[in-house]
Amino acid sequence: MAISEINVRNQFRGKIKEIIFGPVVSEVDVETQHGIVTSVITSRSIHDLDLKVGSEVIALVKSTEVSIAKISN
């Protein structure tokens, strides 16, 4: 199955830089041109999608909340 369109507007193309495996969930770091995007997904999904360091992926970000923190000068 291929995806032809998706409604998620925040999409970051990149390559998997690191995978930190856990027994149930794992962290996946994706290196994009805007920086690192980290996703926490099930370890089963990593195996099902055959994700490996170097795999080209698209990180899809859909958030219902955006927080802002002030940086001290």
Secondary structure, DSSP 8 states (H G I E B T S, - for coil): ------S--EEEEEEEEEEE--SSEEEEEEEETTEEEEEEEEHHHHHHTT--TT-EEEEEE--S---------
